[in-house]
Amino acid sequence: MDIFYLLKIGLVGFLAQIIDGTLGMGYGVFSSSLLISLGFYPAIVSASVHTSEVFTTFASGVSHFKFGNVEKGIIRPLISFGVIGAILGACGLVKSSPKFVTVVVSIILLSMGCLILFKFIFKNKKLNKQINTYSQNKLRILGFFSAFIDAIGGGGWGPICTTTLMVSDVEPNKVVGSVNFAEFFITLVMSITFLSLLKIENFRWDIILALSVGGIISAPFSAFICKKLPRRLLGILVGLMVIILSLWRLLR
């Protein structure tokens, strides 16, 4: 692969991480769609994108932590049970069709995206300053379910976690930052599991490297944007992103 193609892939990683780091979702869908449009096989794209997320989520998590977008009370239960869900999902321990699961989850998320828009557009009351309004048990269930769906359905951690927390009174920047921070651990465990189950030829390390470099470069910028955006605007953008991703997954 020549340097021109690597630069194009690096730009894909840069833009995908800007979206994901700012809104808490979209890296996988955005980067996978563009790479497939460039002519890469879907199976190779999926494995490569998931592996590159190990590096981009690490950079994103560190950046969000430095900008004060991470809430410890949220990330601990998400991570502790999320890694279990990631392993079970990656191993394929599910009876129902992944396509069926994807459709059901997308419909639910579409409804929640509309709810987020309603909350941030029409509600005039100030956002609650209390950060963690979720019980630890609910966060554990959320972490497990989101990681499990992400592994078996090719995506879901960001949309499910971010959307569920966003409809509560958790500050939007804390939601995005905490979900991004926890995602590193989920992605790491998921990638290790996939590496143990898939053939090594399904991984294109040149693609992984280019995506990772682009995402790592943009991670601090996306965390800064997330920190500085007005809460209402950030909430509206997240709601729109959830609706777009849900419709894309339903119509593809």
C-alpha positions in Angstrom: 0.0 0.0 0.0 1.4 3.4 -1.0 1.8 6.4 1.2 -1.1 8.2 -0.4 -3.5 5.4 0.7 -2.1 5.4 4.2 -2.6 9.1 4.5 -6.2 8.7 3.4 -6.8 6.0 6.0 -5.1 8.2 8.6 -7.5 11.0 7.7 -10.4 8.6 8.2 -9.1 7.8 11.7 -8.6 11.5 12.5 -12.2 12.4 11.5 -13.8 9.3 13.1 -12.1 10.1 16.4 -13.1 13.7 16.3 -16.8 12.6 16.0 -16.4 9.8 18.6 -14.4 11.8 21.1 -16.8 14.7 21.0 -20.1 12.9 20.9 -19.2 9.5 22.5 -20.0 7.4 19.5 -19.5 7.0 15.7 -15.8 5.8 15.3 -16.7 2.3 14.1 -19.5 3.3 11.8 -17.7 6.2 10.3 -14.4 4.6 9.7 -15.8 1.2 8.6 -18.1 2.9 6.0 -15.3 5.0 4.5 -12.9 2.1 4.4 -15.4 -0.2 2.7 -16.1 2.6 0.2 -12.3 2.6 -0.5 -12.5 -1.0 -1.6 -11.5 -3.0 1.5 -13.2 -6.3 2.4 -15.8 -5.9 5.2 -14.2 -8.7 7.4 -10.8 -7.1 7.2 -12.2 -3.7 7.9 -14.1 -4.9 11.0 -11.1 -6.6 12.5 -8.8 -3.7 11.7 -11.2 -1.0 13.0 -11.8 -2.9 16.3 -8.1 -3.3 16.9 -7.2 0.3 16.1 -9.8 1.3 18.7 -7.5 -0.1 21.4 -5.1 2.7 20.6 -7.5 5.5 19.8 -9.7 4.8 22.9 -6.6 4.9 25.1 -5.6 8.3 23.7 -9.2 9.5 24.0 -9.6 8.3 27.6 -6.4 10.0 28.7 -7.4 13.2 26.9 -10.8 13.3 28.5 -9.3 12.6 31.9 -6.9 15.5 31.6 -9.8 17.8 30.6 -11.9 16.7 33.6 -14.6 14.9 31.6 -14.3 11.6 33.5 -16.4 10.7 36.5 -14.9 7.8 38.6 -18.2 6.8 40.0 -19.4 6.0 36.5 -16.4 4.3 34.9 -15.7 1.7 37.6 -19.0 -0.3 37.3 -19.0 0.2 33.5 -15.6 -1.3 33.2 -15.9 -4.1 35.8 -19.0 -5.7 34.1 -18.3 -4.4 30.6 -15.2 -6.6 30.2 -17.3 -9.7 31.1 -19.9 -8.7 28.5 -17.2 -8.1 25.9 -15.7 -11.6 26.4 -19.0 -13.4 26.2 -20.1 -11.4 23.2 -16.9 -11.9 21.4 -17.0 -15.7 22.0 -20.5 -15.7 20.3 -22.4 -17.0 23.4 -25.7 -15.9 22.1 -28.7 -17.8 20.8 -30.5 -15.1 18.9 -29.5 -13.7 15.5 -27.0 -10.8 15.7 -29.1 -9.1 12.9 -32.2 -9.4 15.0 -30.4 -8.0 18.1 -29.1 -5.1 16.0 -32.5 -4.2 14.7 -34.1 -4.3 18.2 -31.3 -2.2 19.8 -31.4 0.3 16.9 -35.2 0.9 17.3 -34.7 1.4 21.1 -31.8 3.8 20.5 -33.8 5.7 17.9 -36.5 6.3 20.4 -34.0 7.4 23.0 -32.3 9.7 20.6 -35.6 11.5 20.1 -36.0 11.7 23.8 -32.6 13.3 24.2 -33.5 15.9 21.5 -36.8 16.7 23.3 -35.0 17.0 26.7 -32.3 19.4 25.4 -34.4 21.4 23.0 -37.7 21.9 24.8 -36.8 21.7 28.5 -35.7 25.0 29.9 -34.7 23.9 33.3 -31.0 23.9 34.1 -29.2 20.6 34.0 -28.8 19.0 37.3 -25.3 19.5 38.8 -25.3 16.0 40.4 -23.0 13.8 38.3 -23.8 10.2 39.1 -27.6 9.8 39.4 -27.3 6.1 38.5 -27.0 3.3 41.0 -23.9 1.2 40.8 -26.0 -1.9 39.9 -27.7 -0.1 37.0 -24.3 1.0 35.7 -23.0 -2.6 36.0 -26.0 -3.9 33.9 -25.5 -1.1 31.4 -21.8 -1.9 31.1 -22.4 -5.6 30.6 -25.2 -5.1 28.1 -23.5 -2.4 26.0 -20.3 -4.4 25.7 -22.1 -7.6 24.9 -24.1 -6.0 22.1 -21.0 -4.2 20.8 -19.2 -7.5 20.4 -22.0 -9.5 18.8 -23.5 -6.7 16.7 -20.3 -4.9 15.6 -21.1 -1.8 17.6 -23.1 -0.4 20.4 -20.9 0.5 23.3 -20.9 4.2 22.6 -24.5 4.6 21.4 -26.1 2.5 24.2 -24.0 3.9 27.1 -23.9 7.5 26.0 -27.7 7.5 25.2 -28.8 5.8 28.4 -26.7 8.2 30.6 -27.6 11.3 28.6 -31.3 10.9 29.3 -30.5 11.1 33.0 -29.2 14.2 34.8 -25.5 13.4 34.2 -23.6 16.3 32.7 -23.2 15.7 28.9 -19.4 16.2 28.9 -19.1 13.7 31.8 -21.1 11.2 30.0 -19.0 11.4 26.8 -15.7 11.5 28.7 -16.6 8.6 31.0 -17.9 6.4 28.2 -14.8 7.0 26.1 -12.5 6.3 29.1 -14.2 3.0 29.9 -14.3 2.0 26.2 -10.5 1.4 26.2 -10.8 -1.5 28.6 -13.8 -3.0 26.8 -12.0 -2.7 23.4 -8.8 -4.1 24.7 -10.5 -7.2 26.1 -12.6 -7.6 23.0 -9.6 -7.4 20.7 -7.6 -9.9 22.7 -10.6 -12.3 22.5 -10.9 -11.7 18.7 -7.2 -12.3 18.2 -7.5 -15.6 19.9 -10.4 -16.7 17.8 -9.7 -15.2 14.3 -6.9 -16.0 11.9 -4.1 -13.4 11.9 -4.6 -12.7 8.2 -7.9 -11.0 9.0 -5.9 -8.2 10.5 -4.3 -5.5 8.2 -1.7 -4.0 10.4 -1.0 -1.1 7.9 -4.6 -0.1 8.2 -4.6 -0.5 11.9 -1.5 1.7 12.2 -2.8 4.5 9.9 -6.2 4.6 11.7 -4.5 4.6 15.1 -2.1 7.4 14.3 -4.9 9.6 12.9 -7.2 8.9 15.9 -4.4 9.5 18.4 -3.6 12.9 16.9 -7.2 14.1 17.0 -8.1 12.7 20.5 -7.0 15.7 22.5 -8.9 18.1 20.1 -12.1 16.1 20.5 -11.8 16.0 24.3 -11.3 19.8 24.3 -14.3 20.4 22.1 -16.4 18.1 24.3 -15.3 20.1 27.4 -16.0 23.5 25.8 -19.3 22.9 24.0 -22.3 24.3 25.8 -24.2 21.5 27.5 -27.4 22.1 25.6 -25.7 22.1 22.2 -23.7 19.0 23.1 -26.9 17.2 24.2 -28.6 18.1 20.9 -25.6 16.9 18.8 -25.6 13.6 20.7 -29.3 13.2 20.2 -28.9 13.8 16.4 -25.9 11.4 16.2 -27.9 8.7 18.0 -30.8 9.1 15.5 -28.4 9.1 12.5 -26.6 6.0 13.7 -29.8 4.1 14.5 -31.3 4.9 11.1 -28.1 3.8 9.4 -28.0 0.5 11.2 -31.7 -0.1 10.4 -31.5 0.7 6.7 -28.1 -0.8 5.7 
